[in-house]
Amino acid sequence: MKLNLQLFAVPFRRTSKTKKRMRRTHLKKEAGEFLTCPKCGAAIRPHRACAKCGYYKNEDVLHIKKAEEEK
């Protein structure tokens, strides 16, 4: 009689909490980078256009109209 079992590697000893946590120390979230927009001073992500004023590298790329300009 032949059994169709798959045998996997089984650890010899149980991994302790300390060893498990030491292994996972680099698996954590990091805070993202934020820069200030040179035009309006809003916080923006690097290499992205500013959502407030629409500028990227001193060029108006989004053409956002302000409330003052519409009046």
PyMOL Python script that loads the backbone (N, CA, C, O; Angstrom):
from pymol import cmd

cmd.read_pdbstr("""\
ATOM      1  N   MET A   1       0.831  -1.166   0.000  1.00  0.00           N
ATOM      2  CA  MET A   1       0.000   0.000   0.000  1.00  0.00           C
ATOM      3  C   MET A   1       0.888   1.246   0.000  1.00  0.00           C
ATOM      4  O   MET A   1       1.771   1.398   0.843  1.00  0.00           O
ATOM      5  N   LYS A   2       0.635   2.122  -0.954  1.00  0.00           N
ATOM      6  CA  LYS A   2       1.455   3.324  -1.083  1.00  0.00           C
ATOM      7  C   LYS A   2       0.642   4.532  -0.645  1.00  0.00           C
ATOM      8  O   LYS A   2      -0.483   4.727  -1.105  1.00  0.00           O
ATOM      9  N   LEU A   3       1.210   5.347   0.244  1.00  0.00           N
ATOM     10  CA  LEU A   3       0.526   6.542   0.713  1.00  0.00           C
ATOM     11  C   LEU A   3       0.988   7.749  -0.087  1.00  0.00           C
ATOM     12  O   LEU A   3       2.182   7.925  -0.330  1.00  0.00           O
ATOM     13  N   ASN A   4       0.031   8.581  -0.495  1.00  0.00           N
ATOM     14  CA  ASN A   4       0.363   9.797  -1.228  1.00  0.00           C
ATOM     15  C   ASN A   4       0.480  10.962  -0.245  1.00  0.00           C
ATOM     16  O   ASN A   4      -0.402  11.819  -0.184  1.00  0.00           O
ATOM     17  N   LEU A   5       1.553  10.991   0.511  1.00  0.00           N
ATOM     18  CA  LEU A   5       1.787  12.048   1.475  1.00  0.00           C
ATOM     19  C   LEU A   5       2.953  12.902   1.011  1.00  0.00           C
ATOM     20  O   LEU A   5       3.942  12.405   0.471  1.00  0.00           O
ATOM     21  N   GLN A   6       2.809  14.189   1.235  1.00  0.00           N
ATOM     22  CA  GLN A   6       3.920  15.091   0.961  1.00  0.00           C
ATOM     23  C   GLN A   6       4.543  15.460   2.293  1.00  0.00           C
ATOM     24  O   GLN A   6       3.866  15.961   3.191  1.00  0.00           O
ATOM     25  N   LEU A   7       5.796  15.216   2.411  1.00  0.00           N
ATOM     26  CA  LEU A   7       6.489  15.529   3.649  1.00  0.00           C
ATOM     27  C   LEU A   7       7.225  16.853   3.476  1.00  0.00           C
ATOM     28  O   LEU A   7       7.976  17.036   2.518  1.00  0.00           O
ATOM     29  N   PHE A   8       7.006  17.761   4.400  1.00  0.00           N
ATOM     30  CA  PHE A   8       7.648  19.058   4.366  1.00  0.00           C
ATOM     31  C   PHE A   8       8.698  19.128   5.464  1.00  0.00           C
ATOM     32  O   PHE A   8       8.719  18.317   6.390  1.00  0.00           O
ATOM     33  N   ALA A   9       9.562  20.115   5.333  1.00  0.00           N
ATOM     34  CA  ALA A   9      10.575  20.319   6.361  1.00  0.00           C
ATOM     35  C   ALA A   9       9.914  20.791   7.641  1.00  0.00           C
ATOM     36  O   ALA A   9       9.090  21.706   7.620  1.00  0.00           O
ATOM     37  N   VAL A  10      10.266  20.181   8.737  1.00  0.00           N
ATOM     38  CA  VAL A  10       9.694  20.529  10.033  1.00  0.00           C
ATOM     39  C   VAL A  10      10.834  21.037  10.909  1.00  0.00           C
ATOM     40  O   VAL A  10      11.872  20.383  11.013  1.00  0.00           O
ATOM     41  N   PRO A  11      10.652  22.204  11.543  1.00  0.00           N
ATOM     42  CA  PRO A  11      11.738  22.717  12.384  1.00  0.00           C
ATOM     43  C   PRO A  11      12.010  21.799  13.577  1.00  0.00           C
ATOM     44  O   PRO A  11      11.092  21.215  14.152  1.00  0.00           O
ATOM     45  N   PHE A  12      13.282  21.688  13.931  1.00  0.00           N
ATOM     46  CA  PHE A  12      13.676  20.813  15.021  1.00  0.00           C
ATOM     47  C   PHE A  12      13.197  21.351  16.355  1.00  0.00           C
ATOM     48  O   PHE A  12      12.747  20.592  17.213  1.00  0.00           O
ATOM     49  N   ARG A  13      13.295  22.686  16.535  1.00  0.00           N
ATOM     50  CA  ARG A  13      12.827  23.324  17.764  1.00  0.00           C
ATOM     51  C   ARG A  13      11.901  24.478  17.415  1.00  0.00           C
ATOM     52  O   ARG A  13      11.962  25.031  16.317  1.00  0.00           O
ATOM     53  N   ARG A  14      11.052  24.831  18.353  1.00  0.00           N
ATOM     54  CA  ARG A  14      10.143  25.952  18.171  1.00  0.00           C
ATOM     55  C   ARG A  14      10.939  27.264  18.215  1.00  0.00           C
ATOM     56  O   ARG A  14      11.844  27.421  19.035  1.00  0.00           O
ATOM     57  N   THR A  15      10.597  28.189  17.337  1.00  0.00           N
ATOM     58  CA  THR A  15      11.254  29.490  17.333  1.00  0.00           C
ATOM     59  C   THR A  15      10.707  30.331  18.478  1.00  0.00           C
ATOM     60  O   THR A  15       9.494  30.493  18.614  1.00  0.00           O
ATOM     61  N   SER A  16      11.605  30.862  19.297  1.00  0.00           N
ATOM     62  CA  SER A  16      11.172  31.634  20.460  1.00  0.00           C
ATOM     63  C   SER A  16      10.650  33.002  20.030  1.00  0.00           C
ATOM     64  O   SER A  16      10.882  33.446  18.905  1.00  0.00           O
ATOM     65  N   LYS A  17       9.949  33.656  20.939  1.00  0.00           N
ATOM     66  CA  LYS A  17       9.410  34.983  20.655  1.00  0.00           C
ATOM     67  C   LYS A  17      10.525  35.968  20.344  1.00  0.00           C
ATOM     68  O   LYS A  17      10.402  36.800  19.445  1.00  0.00           O
ATOM     69  N   THR A  18      11.606  35.867  21.088  1.00  0.00           N
ATOM     70  CA  THR A  18      12.726  36.791  20.895  1.00  0.00           C
ATOM     71  C   THR A  18      13.351  36.610  19.521  1.00  0.00           C
ATOM     72  O   THR A  18      13.591  37.592  18.819  1.00  0.00           O
ATOM     73  N   LYS A  19      13.615  35.382  19.131  1.00  0.00           N
ATOM     74  CA  LYS A  19      14.217  35.108  17.825  1.00  0.00           C
ATOM     75  C   LYS A  19      13.284  35.546  16.701  1.00  0.00           C
ATOM     76  O   LYS A  19      13.729  36.106  15.699  1.00  0.00           O
ATOM     77  N   LYS A  20      11.999  35.291  16.870  1.00  0.00           N
ATOM     78  CA  LYS A  20      11.025  35.677  15.856  1.00  0.00           C
ATOM     79  C   LYS A  20      10.979  37.192  15.705  1.00  0.00           C
ATOM     80  O   LYS A  20      10.934  37.713  14.591  1.00  0.00           O
ATOM     81  N   ARG A  21      10.992  37.892  16.834  1.00  0.00           N
ATOM     82  CA  ARG A  21      10.925  39.356  16.797  1.00  0.00           C
ATOM     83  C   ARG A  21      12.228  39.963  16.292  1.00  0.00           C
ATOM     84  O   ARG A  21      12.208  40.995  15.621  1.00  0.00           O
ATOM     85  N   MET A  22      13.347  39.343  16.602  1.00  0.00           N
ATOM     86  CA  MET A  22      14.629  39.832  16.092  1.00  0.00           C
ATOM     87  C   MET A  22      14.686  39.693  14.571  1.00  0.00           C
ATOM     88  O   MET A  22      15.238  40.556  13.888  1.00  0.00           O
ATOM     89  N   ARG A  23      14.126  38.625  14.049  1.00  0.00           N
ATOM     90  CA  ARG A  23      14.110  38.411  12.610  1.00  0.00           C
ATOM     91  C   ARG A  23      13.239  39.443  11.907  1.00  0.00           C
ATOM     92  O   ARG A  23      13.528  39.831  10.775  1.00  0.00           O
ATOM     93  N   ARG A  24      12.177  39.890  12.569  1.00  0.00           N
ATOM     94  CA  ARG A  24      11.218  40.800  11.954  1.00  0.00           C
ATOM     95  C   ARG A  24      11.498  42.278  12.234  1.00  0.00           C
ATOM     96  O   ARG A  24      10.662  43.121  11.906  1.00  0.00           O
ATOM     97  N   THR A  25      12.630  42.616  12.822  1.00  0.00           N
ATOM     98  CA  THR A  25      12.879  44.010  13.190  1.00  0.00           C
ATOM     99  C   THR A  25      12.938  44.924  11.974  1.00  0.00           C
ATOM    100  O   THR A  25      12.597  46.101  12.087  1.00  0.00           O
ATOM    101  N   HIS A  26      13.353  44.431  10.828  1.00  0.00           N
ATOM    102  CA  HIS A  26      13.437  45.284   9.646  1.00  0.00           C
ATOM    103  C   HIS A  26      12.115  45.346   8.880  1.00  0.00           C
ATOM    104  O   HIS A  26      12.016  46.089   7.904  1.00  0.00           O
ATOM    105  N   LEU A  27      11.112  44.599   9.289  1.00  0.00           N
ATOM    106  CA  LEU A  27       9.813  44.590   8.607  1.00  0.00           C
ATOM    107  C   LEU A  27       8.877  45.601   9.268  1.00  0.00           C
ATOM    108  O   LEU A  27       7.924  45.218   9.948  1.00  0.00           O
ATOM    109  N   LYS A  28       9.145  46.869   9.072  1.00  0.00           N
ATOM    110  CA  LYS A  28       8.310  47.890   9.672  1.00  0.00           C
ATOM    111  C   LYS A  28       8.074  49.004   8.666  1.00  0.00           C
ATOM    112  O   LYS A  28       8.848  49.185   7.726  1.00  0.00           O
ATOM    113  N   LYS A  29       7.017  49.733   8.872  1.00  0.00           N
ATOM    114  CA  LYS A  29       6.700  50.829   7.969  1.00  0.00           C
ATOM    115  C   LYS A  29       7.552  52.036   8.314  1.00  0.00           C
ATOM    116  O   LYS A  29       7.873  52.293   9.474  1.00  0.00           O
ATOM    117  N   GLU A  30       7.901  52.756   7.282  1.00  0.00           N
ATOM    118  CA  GLU A  30       8.673  53.972   7.465  1.00  0.00           C
ATOM    119  C   GLU A  30       7.826  55.164   7.049  1.00  0.00           C
ATOM    120  O   GLU A  30       6.952  55.051   6.190  1.00  0.00           O
ATOM    121  N   ALA A  31       8.092  56.283   7.657  1.00  0.00           N
ATOM    122  CA  ALA A  31       7.369  57.497   7.293  1.00  0.00           C
ATOM    123  C   ALA A  31       7.825  57.957   5.911  1.00  0.00           C
ATOM    124  O   ALA A  31       9.017  57.944   5.606  1.00  0.00           O
ATOM    125  N   GLY A  32       6.875  58.359   5.088  1.00  0.00           N
ATOM    126  CA  GLY A  32       7.202  58.822   3.754  1.00  0.00           C
ATOM    127  C   GLY A  32       7.867  60.181   3.769  1.00  0.00           C
ATOM    128  O   GLY A  32       7.751  60.934   4.737  1.00  0.00           O
ATOM    129  N   GLU A  33       8.561  60.488   2.695  1.00  0.00           N
ATOM    130  CA  GLU A  33       9.240  61.777   2.602  1.00  0.00           C
ATOM    131  C   GLU A  33       8.273  62.838   2.113  1.00  0.00           C
ATOM    132  O   GLU A  33       7.430  62.582   1.252  1.00  0.00           O
ATOM    133  N   PHE A  34       8.403  64.018   2.665  1.00  0.00           N
ATOM    134  CA  PHE A  34       7.611  65.155   2.227  1.00  0.00           C
ATOM    135  C   PHE A  34       8.522  66.359   2.077  1.00  0.00           C
ATOM    136  O   PHE A  34       9.424  66.578   2.886  1.00  0.00           O
ATOM    137  N   LEU A  35       8.277  67.128   1.045  1.00  0.00           N
ATOM    138  CA  LEU A  35       8.999  68.361   0.799  1.00  0.00           C
ATOM    139  C   LEU A  35       8.021  69.512   0.855  1.00  0.00           C
ATOM    140  O   LEU A  35       6.809  69.301   0.832  1.00  0.00           O
ATOM    141  N   THR A  36       8.533  70.722   0.929  1.00  0.00           N
ATOM    142  CA  THR A  36       7.652  71.881   0.874  1.00  0.00           C
ATOM    143  C   THR A  36       7.686  72.458  -0.532  1.00  0.00           C
ATOM    144  O   THR A  36       8.746  72.539  -1.154  1.00  0.00           O
ATOM    145  N   CYS A  37       6.546  72.851  -1.018  1.00  0.00           N
ATOM    146  CA  CYS A  37       6.432  73.454  -2.344  1.00  0.00           C
ATOM    147  C   CYS A  37       7.102  74.834  -2.298  1.00  0.00           C
ATOM    148  O   CYS A  37       6.785  75.637  -1.420  1.00  0.00           O
ATOM    149  N   PRO A  38       8.017  75.119  -3.223  1.00  0.00           N
ATOM    150  CA  PRO A  38       8.678  76.430  -3.193  1.00  0.00           C
ATOM    151  C   PRO A  38       7.744  77.577  -3.568  1.00  0.00           C
ATOM    152  O   PRO A  38       8.021  78.732  -3.244  1.00  0.00           O
ATOM    153  N   LYS A  39       6.647  77.270  -4.244  1.00  0.00           N
ATOM    154  CA  LYS A  39       5.717  78.311  -4.676  1.00  0.00           C
ATOM    155  C   LYS A  39       4.727  78.688  -3.565  1.00  0.00           C
ATOM    156  O   LYS A  39       4.559  79.869  -3.260  1.00  0.00           O
ATOM    157  N   CYS A  40       4.069  77.682  -2.960  1.00  0.00           N
ATOM    158  CA  CYS A  40       3.018  77.984  -1.979  1.00  0.00           C
ATOM    159  C   CYS A  40       3.328  77.484  -0.570  1.00  0.00           C
ATOM    160  O   CYS A  40       2.654  77.885   0.379  1.00  0.00           O
ATOM    161  N   GLY A  41       4.326  76.624  -0.409  1.00  0.00           N
ATOM    162  CA  GLY A  41       4.709  76.144   0.912  1.00  0.00           C
ATOM    163  C   GLY A  41       3.938  74.930   1.396  1.00  0.00           C
ATOM    164  O   GLY A  41       4.082  74.544   2.556  1.00  0.00           O
ATOM    165  N   ALA A  42       3.131  74.320   0.555  1.00  0.00           N
ATOM    166  CA  ALA A  42       2.373  73.130   0.951  1.00  0.00           C
ATOM    167  C   ALA A  42       3.296  71.911   0.984  1.00  0.00           C
ATOM    168  O   ALA A  42       4.330  71.889   0.316  1.00  0.00           O
ATOM    169  N   ALA A  43       2.916  70.903   1.762  1.00  0.00           N
ATOM    170  CA  ALA A  43       3.691  69.661   1.846  1.00  0.00           C
ATOM    171  C   ALA A  43       3.343  68.789   0.646  1.00  0.00           C
ATOM    172  O   ALA A  43       2.170  68.515   0.393  1.00  0.00           O
ATOM    173  N   ILE A  44       4.372  68.350  -0.097  1.00  0.00           N
ATOM    174  CA  ILE A  44       4.161  67.508  -1.281  1.00  0.00           C
ATOM    175  C   ILE A  44       5.157  66.355  -1.248  1.00  0.00           C
ATOM    176  O   ILE A  44       6.195  66.432  -0.590  1.00  0.00           O
ATOM    177  N   ARG A  45       4.827  65.294  -1.962  1.00  0.00           N
ATOM    178  CA  ARG A  45       5.745  64.172  -2.141  1.00  0.00           C
ATOM    179  C   ARG A  45       6.778  64.538  -3.195  1.00  0.00           C
ATOM    180  O   ARG A  45       6.479  65.334  -4.085  1.00  0.00           O
ATOM    181  N   PRO A  46       7.982  63.983  -3.123  1.00  0.00           N
ATOM    182  CA  PRO A  46       9.000  64.327  -4.112  1.00  0.00           C
ATOM    183  C   PRO A  46       8.609  63.872  -5.519  1.00  0.00           C
ATOM    184  O   PRO A  46       7.954  62.843  -5.686  1.00  0.00           O
ATOM    185  N   HIS A  47       9.011  64.640  -6.520  1.00  0.00           N
ATOM    186  CA  HIS A  47       8.803  64.350  -7.936  1.00  0.00           C
ATOM    187  C   HIS A  47       7.321  64.318  -8.319  1.00  0.00           C
ATOM    188  O   HIS A  47       6.928  63.561  -9.207  1.00  0.00           O
ATOM    189  N   ARG A  48       6.505  65.130  -7.659  1.00  0.00           N
ATOM    190  CA  ARG A  48       5.083  65.216  -7.980  1.00  0.00           C
ATOM    191  C   ARG A  48       4.679  66.676  -8.023  1.00  0.00           C
ATOM    192  O   ARG A  48       5.277  67.518  -7.353  1.00  0.00           O
ATOM    193  N   ALA A  49       3.660  66.969  -8.816  1.00  0.00           N
ATOM    194  CA  ALA A  49       3.154  68.333  -8.891  1.00  0.00           C
ATOM    195  C   ALA A  49       2.387  68.665  -7.612  1.00  0.00           C
ATOM    196  O   ALA A  49       1.792  67.791  -6.982  1.00  0.00           O
ATOM    197  N   CYS A  50       2.414  69.944  -7.244  1.00  0.00           N
ATOM    198  CA  CYS A  50       1.713  70.391  -6.046  1.00  0.00           C
ATOM    199  C   CYS A  50       0.216  70.426  -6.332  1.00  0.00           C
ATOM    200  O   CYS A  50      -0.214  70.970  -7.349  1.00  0.00           O
ATOM    201  N   ALA A  51      -0.571  69.846  -5.435  1.00  0.00           N
ATOM    202  CA  ALA A  51      -2.022  69.809  -5.625  1.00  0.00           C
ATOM    203  C   ALA A  51      -2.663  71.159  -5.339  1.00  0.00           C
ATOM    204  O   ALA A  51      -3.753  71.444  -5.837  1.00  0.00           O
ATOM    205  N   LYS A  52      -2.000  71.996  -4.540  1.00  0.00           N
ATOM    206  CA  LYS A  52      -2.569  73.296  -4.180  1.00  0.00           C
ATOM    207  C   LYS A  52      -2.401  74.315  -5.299  1.00  0.00           C
ATOM    208  O   LYS A  52      -3.367  74.965  -5.700  1.00  0.00           O
ATOM    209  N   CYS A  53      -1.165  74.456  -5.810  1.00  0.00           N
ATOM    210  CA  CYS A  53      -0.919  75.494  -6.814  1.00  0.00           C
ATOM    211  C   CYS A  53      -0.689  74.935  -8.214  1.00  0.00           C
ATOM    212  O   CYS A  53      -0.772  75.691  -9.183  1.00  0.00           O
ATOM    213  N   GLY A  54      -0.400  73.634  -8.359  1.00  0.00           N
ATOM    214  CA  GLY A  54      -0.257  73.017  -9.671  1.00  0.00           C
ATOM    215  C   GLY A  54       1.113  73.169 -10.289  1.00  0.00           C
ATOM    216  O   GLY A  54       1.268  72.932 -11.487  1.00  0.00           O
ATOM    217  N   TYR A  55       2.117  73.557  -9.513  1.00  0.00           N
ATOM    218  CA  TYR A  55       3.449  73.766 -10.063  1.00  0.00           C
ATOM    219  C   TYR A  55       4.338  72.556  -9.840  1.00  0.00           C
ATOM    220  O   TYR A  55       4.236  71.876  -8.819  1.00  0.00           O
ATOM    221  N   TYR A  56       5.216  72.292 -10.810  1.00  0.00           N
ATOM    222  CA  TYR A  56       6.237  71.263 -10.702  1.00  0.00           C
ATOM    223  C   TYR A  56       7.473  71.785 -11.411  1.00  0.00           C
ATOM    224  O   TYR A  56       7.411  72.117 -12.595  1.00  0.00           O
ATOM    225  N   LYS A  57       8.583  71.862 -10.712  1.00  0.00           N
ATOM    226  CA  LYS A  57       9.844  72.396 -11.230  1.00  0.00           C
ATOM    227  C   LYS A  57       9.654  73.778 -11.836  1.00  0.00           C
ATOM    228  O   LYS A  57      10.104  74.049 -12.949  1.00  0.00           O
ATOM    229  N   ASN A  58       8.982  74.650 -11.090  1.00  0.00           N
ATOM    230  CA  ASN A  58       8.741  76.039 -11.474  1.00  0.00           C
ATOM    231  C   ASN A  58       7.956  76.188 -12.779  1.00  0.00           C
ATOM    232  O   ASN A  58       8.092  77.205 -13.460  1.00  0.00           O
ATOM    233  N   GLU A  59       7.153  75.213 -13.133  1.00  0.00           N
ATOM    234  CA  GLU A  59       6.273  75.290 -14.299  1.00  0.00           C
ATOM    235  C   GLU A  59       4.858  74.967 -13.864  1.00  0.00           C
ATOM    236  O   GLU A  59       4.643  74.071 -13.047  1.00  0.00           O
ATOM    237  N   ASP A  60       3.890  75.694 -14.407  1.00  0.00           N
ATOM    238  CA  ASP A  60       2.486  75.455 -14.106  1.00  0.00           C
ATOM    239  C   ASP A  60       2.003  74.297 -14.972  1.00  0.00           C
ATOM    240  O   ASP A  60       1.723  74.482 -16.157  1.00  0.00           O
ATOM    241  N   VAL A  61       1.903  73.100 -14.386  1.00  0.00           N
ATOM    242  CA  VAL A  61       1.557  71.914 -15.160  1.00  0.00           C
ATOM    243  C   VAL A  61       0.095  71.502 -14.988  1.00  0.00           C
ATOM    244  O   VAL A  61      -0.453  70.824 -15.858  1.00  0.00           O
ATOM    245  N   LEU A  62      -0.544  71.894 -13.889  1.00  0.00           N
ATOM    246  CA  LEU A  62      -1.935  71.497 -13.661  1.00  0.00           C
ATOM    247  C   LEU A  62      -2.936  72.604 -13.976  1.00  0.00           C
ATOM    248  O   LEU A  62      -4.132  72.335 -14.090  1.00  0.00           O
ATOM    249  N   HIS A  63      -2.471  73.834 -14.117  1.00  0.00           N
ATOM    250  CA  HIS A  63      -3.310  74.987 -14.458  1.00  0.00           C
ATOM    251  C   HIS A  63      -4.507  75.117 -13.515  1.00  0.00           C
ATOM    252  O   HIS A  63      -5.656  75.171 -13.953  1.00  0.00           O
ATOM    253  N   ILE A  64      -4.217  75.167 -12.209  1.00  0.00           N
ATOM    254  CA  ILE A  64      -5.254  75.321 -11.196  1.00  0.00           C
ATOM    255  C   ILE A  64      -5.543  76.794 -11.015  1.00  0.00           C
ATOM    256  O   ILE A  64      -4.631  77.596 -10.816  1.00  0.00           O
ATOM    257  N   LYS A  65      -6.830  77.154 -11.085  1.00  0.00           N
ATOM    258  CA  LYS A  65      -7.228  78.543 -10.870  1.00  0.00           C
ATOM    259  C   LYS A  65      -7.530  78.747  -9.407  1.00  0.00           C
ATOM    260  O   LYS A  65      -8.176  77.911  -8.775  1.00  0.00           O
ATOM    261  N   LYS A  66      -7.065  79.858  -8.866  1.00  0.00           N
ATOM    262  CA  LYS A  66      -7.342  80.190  -7.476  1.00  0.00           C
ATOM    263  C   LYS A  66      -8.660  80.932  -7.392  1.00  0.00           C
ATOM    264  O   LYS A  66      -9.152  81.443  -8.399  1.00  0.00           O
ATOM    265  N   ALA A  67      -9.243  80.998  -6.191  1.00  0.00           N
ATOM    266  CA  ALA A  67     -10.521  81.683  -5.978  1.00  0.00           C
ATOM    267  C   ALA A  67     -10.379  83.180  -6.233  1.00  0.00           C
ATOM    268  O   ALA A  67     -11.342  83.827  -6.644  1.00  0.00           O
ATOM    269  N   GLU A  68      -9.192  83.740  -5.995  1.00  0.00           N
ATOM    270  CA  GLU A  68      -8.968  85.166  -6.216  1.00  0.00           C
ATOM    271  C   GLU A  68      -8.979  85.499  -7.706  1.00  0.00           C
ATOM    272  O   GLU A  68      -9.472  86.558  -8.096  1.00  0.00           O
ATOM    273  N   GLU A  69      -8.444  84.614  -8.539  1.00  0.00           N
ATOM    274  CA  GLU A  69      -8.384  84.860  -9.976  1.00  0.00           C
ATOM    275  C   GLU A  69      -9.745  84.752 -10.642  1.00  0.00           C
ATOM    276  O   GLU A  69      -9.995  85.403 -11.657  1.00  0.00           O
ATOM    277  N   GLU A  70     -10.633  83.929 -10.073  1.00  0.00           N
ATOM    278  CA  GLU A  70     -11.958  83.741 -10.667  1.00  0.00           C
ATOM    279  C   GLU A  70     -12.865  84.923 -10.438  1.00  0.00           C
ATOM    280  O   GLU A  70     -13.801  85.124 -11.212  1.00  0.00           O
ATOM    281  N   LYS A  71     -12.626  85.730  -9.388  1.00  0.00           N
ATOM    282  CA  LYS A  71     -13.500  86.853  -9.063  1.00  0.00           C
ATOM    283  C   LYS A  71     -13.295  88.017 -10.006  1.00  0.00           C
ATOM    284  O   LYS A  71     -13.956  89.047  -9.870  1.00  0.00           O
TER     285      LYS A  71
END
""", "prot")
cmd.dss("prot")
cmd.show_as("cartoon", "prot")
cmd.util.cbc("prot")
cmd.orient("prot")
